[in-house]
Amino acid sequence: MLRFAPLMETTNSTRHHRIVVLGATGFTGRLVAEYLARTVGASLPWAIAGRSVEKLQEVHRALVAINPECAQVAVLLADVGDAESLDRLAASTQVLLTTVGPYAHYGDAVVRACVEQGTDYVDITGEPAFVKETLDRYHAAAQAKGLRIVSCCGFDSIPHDLGVLYTVLQLPEGEPISIEGMVRAKGGLSGGTWHSAINAMRDRAGSVKAARPPREPLPGGRRVRASKEGLHYDRSRKAWLAPLPTIDPSIVLRSARGLDRYGPDFSYGHFAEVRSTSVLLGGVLGLAGVAAMAQFLPTREWLLGKINPGTGPSPEQRAKGWFTVTFKARAGTKTLVTQVSGGEAGYTETSKMVAEAALCLALDRDKLPPHTGVVTTAMAMGTVLIERLQRAGMIFRVLEG
């Protein structure tokens, strides 16, 4: 049964829904909806949204099969190409969660609607250029309205951003801090992620530039900087550490710039942990080859055709997946090793992370840090979200120190 929410006053007390999942018919969006069906059922009003009536009805039936209470979950029609439908959608909810990518193509219209309608926002993008444009265009307006517009709420970049925050909080205050994050993972690949990655590689130079932290001086002479450490062998880990050119380090550095608790002088390096030299060489050559092919239309279209959007790893494949992010930290008077770990990162854990981020904004507002605008998860939700994720099964722990 389809229920449409009318455009309404933008106050939380008059909105029909606490959370709306836009893109619920996509691979990851459906996993998010299924997670909410299992964890919250109909204990709070939420909705799924998309542009296909038939696909939405299919997803709704699946949710009811998981939890009969989900018969009360609303089904809403909205199209990222229809600004009026996005305005109605944003005005109907306290938090809008979108999995519709690539965000460089489809994200800006959703953010605009949320800012104009006074709605908090979360997504799962890992696209540096989109995040930079969102920050430039919407931070001031979102901050003026007390909104939290939070990108990168999946594996990009919650384990890294909140893992560093967790680590910093174990260290003495007021001392210089340097941290290395080392990532290991096993999992599958969805069509949506593949298409986003290929399109991001097409503008690799612009993406790298967008990912660089700002250079403006910080109050009190604080310094926040990226580590200059390149490829190296870590004898204690018995592994090669290869710099990862993802959005994650720029998110960590944004959090460090916004939070004084990261100390007077903070540096962060972000690495893939590879325990085989042959795997390292194969990965470097393979990534370089795909990036080169993404620059030219014929080869880019061939790459895009390899995996169709809306497809992804099977439940059996996801069940075998896992991730760890290990952090080696040095402060003035202390060294520390911490770790964040969980199941298959790209879809099982990403759907959990973004859903818990949306629940955090919807249900824990009175506990949240004061930071608003276009902000990171560490700034917007901090330890409140860490605690939610721990209760949901993700592990944050101290290994040494």
C-alpha positions in Angstrom: 0.0 0.0 0.0 1.5 3.4 -1.0 1.2 6.3 1.3 2.3 9.8 0.1 3.4 12.5 2.6 2.3 16.0 1.8 4.7 19.0 1.8 4.5 20.3 5.4 6.0 22.7 7.9 9.7 21.9 8.5 9.5 21.1 12.2 10.3 17.7 13.6 7.1 17.6 15.5 4.9 17.7 12.4 6.8 15.2 10.1 5.3 11.9 9.3 8.5 9.9 9.4 11.7 9.8 11.5 13.7 8.2 8.7 13.2 7.8 5.0 15.4 5.4 3.0 15.8 6.8 -0.6 17.0 4.2 -3.1 15.5 1.3 -1.2 15.1 -0.7 -4.4 18.9 -0.7 -5.0 21.2 -3.3 -3.8 22.6 -1.5 -0.7 19.3 0.5 -0.1 17.4 -2.8 0.2 20.0 -4.1 2.7 19.5 -0.9 4.8 15.7 -1.3 4.7 16.0 -5.0 5.8 18.3 -4.0 8.6 15.8 -1.5 9.9 13.0 -4.1 9.5 15.0 -6.5 11.8 16.1 -3.9 14.3 13.3 -1.3 14.7 10.3 -2.9 12.9 7.5 -0.3 13.4 8.8 1.0 16.8 9.3 4.3 15.0 7.7 5.7 11.8 9.9 5.2 8.8 9.5 4.8 5.1 11.2 3.5 1.9 11.3 5.6 -1.2 12.2 5.3 -4.9 10.8 5.9 -8.3 9.5 2.5 -9.3 6.1 1.4 -7.8 6.6 -2.2 -8.7 10.1 -2.5 -7.2 9.1 -0.6 -4.0 6.1 -3.0 -3.6 8.5 -5.9 -3.9 10.8 -4.5 -1.3 7.9 -3.8 1.0 6.7 -7.4 0.8 10.2 -8.6 1.7 10.2 -6.3 4.7 6.9 -7.6 5.9 8.2 -11.2 5.5 11.1 -10.3 7.8 8.9 -8.5 10.3 5.1 -8.4 10.0 5.1 -5.0 11.8 6.7 -3.5 8.7 3.2 -3.5 7.1 3.1 0.0 8.7 6.2 1.1 6.9 5.2 3.8 4.3 6.1 3.5 0.6 6.8 6.8 -1.1 7.5 7.8 -4.7 10.4 10.2 -5.4 12.8 10.7 -8.3 16.2 12.4 -7.9 15.4 14.2 -11.3 12.2 15.7 -9.9 12.9 18.5 -7.4 9.3 18.9 -6.3 9.2 15.2 -5.3 12.5 15.5 -3.4 11.1 18.6 -1.5 8.0 16.6 -0.5 10.1 13.7 0.6 12.6 15.8 2.6 9.8 17.7 4.3 8.1 14.5 5.4 11.0 13.2 7.5 13.5 14.1 10.2 16.4 12.2 8.6 16.8 11.3 4.9 19.1 8.4 4.2 20.1 8.1 0.5 21.9 5.2 -1.2 21.3 6.6 -4.7 24.7 7.0 -6.5 26.9 7.8 -8.2 26.5 10.9 -5.9 28.3 13.1 -8.4 25.3 12.6 -10.7 22.4 12.2 -8.2 23.5 13.5 -4.9 23.4 17.3 -5.1 19.6 17.5 -5.6 19.0 15.4 -2.5 21.3 17.5 -0.3 19.6 20.7 -1.7 16.2 19.4 -0.8 17.3 18.5 2.7 18.9 21.8 3.4 15.9 23.8 2.1 13.4 21.7 4.0 15.4 21.5 7.3 16.1 17.8 7.2 19.2 15.9 8.5 21.0 13.8 5.9 23.2 10.8 5.7 24.7 8.9 2.7 27.3 6.2 1.9 29.3 8.1 -0.8 33.1 7.7 -1.0 33.4 10.3 -3.8 35.8 13.1 -2.8 34.6 15.7 -5.4 31.0 15.3 -4.3 31.8 15.7 -0.6 33.9 18.8 -1.3 31.2 20.4 -3.4 28.6 19.6 -0.7 30.8 21.3 1.9 31.4 24.4 -0.3 27.7 24.8 -1.3 25.7 23.9 1.8 27.8 24.1 5.0 26.8 27.7 5.9 23.1 27.2 5.2 23.0 23.9 7.0 24.8 25.3 10.0 22.5 28.3 10.1 19.5 25.9 10.4 21.2 23.6 12.9 21.2 20.6 10.5 23.7 17.7 10.3 24.5 16.9 6.7 26.8 13.8 7.0 28.3 12.0 4.0 30.5 8.9 4.1 28.5 6.9 6.6 29.4 3.5 5.3 32.8 1.7 5.2 33.8 5.0 3.7 34.5 6.3 6.3 33.0 5.3 9.6 35.5 2.7 10.8 38.4 5.0 10.0 36.8 8.3 11.3 35.3 6.9 14.4 38.2 4.5 14.9 40.6 7.4 15.1 38.3 9.3 17.4 38.1 6.2 19.7 41.9 6.0 19.6 42.4 9.7 20.4 40.1 9.4 23.4 42.4 6.8 24.9 45.4 9.1 24.7 46.5 12.0 27.0 45.0 15.4 26.2 47.1 18.3 25.0 49.9 16.2 23.5 51.0 15.8 19.8 49.4 12.7 18.2 50.4 10.7 15.1 48.3 7.7 14.0 48.6 5.2 11.2 45.4 3.4 10.1 46.0 0.0 8.4 43.1 -1.6 6.5 42.5 -5.3 5.7 39.2 -6.6 4.3 37.6 -9.5 2.4 34.4 -9.0 0.5 32.5 -8.6 -2.7 31.6 -5.8 -5.1 28.3 -4.4 -6.2 27.4 -2.8 -9.5 26.7 0.6 -7.9 30.1 0.7 -6.2 31.9 -0.4 -9.4 30.2 2.4 -11.4 30.9 5.0 -8.7 34.6 4.0 -8.6 35.0 4.1 -12.4 33.4 7.5 -12.6 35.5 8.8 -9.8 38.7 7.5 -11.5 37.6 9.3 -14.7 38.3 12.6 -12.8 41.1 11.2 -10.7 43.1 14.4 -10.6 40.1 16.4 -9.5 39.2 13.8 -6.9 42.7 13.8 -5.4 42.7 17.6 -5.2 39.3 17.6 -3.6 40.5 15.1 -1.0 43.3 17.3 0.2 42.7 18.9 3.6 42.3 22.7 3.7 45.4 24.7 4.5 43.9 27.5 6.5 45.6 28.0 9.9 43.7 26.7 12.9 43.0 28.7 16.2 45.7 28.5 18.8 48.4 27.4 16.3 47.1 23.8 16.1 48.4 21.7 13.2 46.6 19.0 11.4 48.4 17.2 8.5 48.5 14.1 6.4 51.4 11.8 7.0 54.1 11.8 4.3 54.9 8.2 4.8 54.9 6.2 1.6 55.0 2.5 0.8 56.9 0.7 3.5 57.3 -2.6 5.3 56.1 -2.8 8.9 58.2 -5.5 10.7 55.8 -5.6 13.7 52.8 -6.3 11.4 54.9 -8.5 8.9 53.1 -6.6 6.1 53.6 -4.0 3.5 51.7 -0.8 4.1 50.6 0.9 0.9 49.0 4.4 1.0 45.3 4.2 0.2 44.1 7.0 -2.2 40.6 6.9 -0.7 38.5 9.6 0.8 39.0 8.2 4.3 42.2 10.2 5.3 40.6 13.5 4.3 37.5 12.7 6.5 39.8 11.9 9.4 41.7 15.2 8.9 38.5 17.2 8.7 37.4 15.7 12.0 40.8 16.5 13.5 40.5 20.1 12.3 37.1 20.4 13.9 37.8 18.8 17.2 40.4 20.3 19.6 40.7 16.9 21.4 42.9 15.7 18.6 45.7 17.8 20.2 48.0 20.6 19.2 49.7 18.7 16.4 47.9 15.8 14.7 49.0 13.7 11.7 47.3 10.7 10.1 48.5 8.1 7.5 46.1 5.7 5.8 47.3 2.4 4.4 46.3 -0.9 3.0 47.9 -3.7 4.9 49.2 -6.4 2.5 51.0 -9.5 3.7 52.1 -10.8 0.3 54.5 -9.0 -2.1 52.9 -10.6 -5.1 49.4 -9.5 -4.0 50.8 -6.0 -3.5 52.3 -5.8 -7.0 49.2 -7.3 -8.6 46.9 -4.8 -6.8 49.0 -1.8 -7.7 49.2 -2.8 -11.4 45.5 -3.8 -11.5 44.4 -0.5 -10.0 46.7 1.5 -12.3 45.3 -0.3 -15.3 41.7 0.2 -14.4 42.4 3.9 -13.7 44.0 4.4 -17.0 41.1 2.7 -18.9 38.6 4.9 -17.0 40.1 8.0 -18.8 38.8 7.0 -22.2 35.2 6.7 -23.3 35.3 3.3 -25.1 37.3 1.5 -22.4 35.4 3.2 -19.6 32.1 2.0 -21.1 33.6 -1.5 -21.4 34.5 -1.4 -17.7 31.1 -0.1 -16.7 29.5 -3.0 -18.6 31.4 -5.6 -16.6 29.0 -5.3 -13.6 25.4 -4.1 -13.8 24.0 -1.6 -11.3 21.7 -3.1 -8.7 23.8 -6.3 -8.5 26.1 -7.4 -5.7 27.6 -10.2 -3.7 25.3 -13.0 -2.6 24.3 -13.6 1.1 26.7 -16.5 1.2 29.6 -14.4 -0.2 28.8 -11.6 2.3 28.7 -14.1 5.2 32.4 -14.9 4.5 33.5 -11.3 4.4 35.3 -9.3 7.2 37.3 -6.2 7.8 39.8 -4.9 10.3 41.2 -1.4 10.7 44.2 -1.3 13.1 45.5 2.0 14.4 49.0 2.5 15.7 49.1 5.7 17.7 51.9 7.7 19.3 51.4 10.6 21.7 54.0 12.5 23.7 53.9 10.1 26.6 52.0 7.0 25.3 51.9 4.5 22.5 48.7 2.6 21.7 47.3 0.0 19.2 43.6 -0.1 18.7 41.3 -1.9 16.2 37.9 -1.6 14.7 36.5 -4.8 13.1 33.3 -6.3 11.7 31.8 -8.4 9.0 31.7 -7.9 5.3 32.5 -4.3 4.9 31.0 -3.0 1.6 27.4 -4.0 2.1 26.5 -5.9 5.3 28.4 -3.5 7.6 27.8 -0.5 5.4 24.1 -1.0 5.6 24.3 -1.3 9.3 26.6 1.7 9.7 24.4 4.1 7.7 21.2 2.8 9.3 22.7 3.3 12.8 23.9 6.8 11.8 20.3 7.7 10.7 18.9 6.3 13.9 21.5 8.2 15.9 20.4 11.5 14.3 16.7 10.6 14.7 16.7 9.3 18.3 19.7 10.6 20.1 19.7 14.3 19.2 19.8 15.5 22.8 23.1 13.5 23.3 24.9 14.6 20.2 27.9 16.9 20.0 27.1 20.5 19.1 28.7 20.5 15.6 26.3 21.2 12.7 26.5 22.0 9.0 28.2 19.7 6.6 30.2 17.6 9.1 31.8 14.2 9.6 30.5 11.4 11.7 33.0 12.1 14.4 31.9 15.7 14.6 28.2 15.1 14.2 27.7 11.9 16.3 31.0 11.0 17.9 30.9 8.5 20.8 27.1 8.3 20.7 27.4 6.5 17.3 30.4 4.4 18.5 28.2 3.1 21.3 25.4 2.3 18.9 27.7 0.4 16.6 29.2 -1.5 19.5 25.7 -2.6 20.5 25.1 -3.6 16.8 28.1 -5.9 16.8 31.0 -3.8 15.5 34.1 -4.1 17.7 36.1 -1.1 19.0 39.0 -2.3 21.2 42.4 -1.6 22.6 45.0 -4.2 21.5 48.1 -2.8 23.2 48.8 0.1 25.5 
